[in-house]
Amino acid sequence: MDYVSALVPPVVMAVFFIGLIVTIVKSQGGDRKAKEDAAVDAAIARAEAARQQDATTA
C-alpha cells in the first residue's frame, strides 16, 4: 500500500496540470482573442508613449 500513497500526489498533480493546459489551449483564439489583443496593444502603446515622453523630458 505504500506504493499507492507514493503515486497519488504525482498523479493528482498531473491531472491538474493537464486540466490547466487544456484550459489555456481552449481559451486561445475565439471571441476573447480580439479583446486580449486589444488589451495588449493598448498596454504596449501606453508603454511606448511613456518611453517617448521620458526621452523628450530628459
Secondary structure as UniProt FT lines:
FT   HELIX           2..26
FT   HELIX           31..57
//
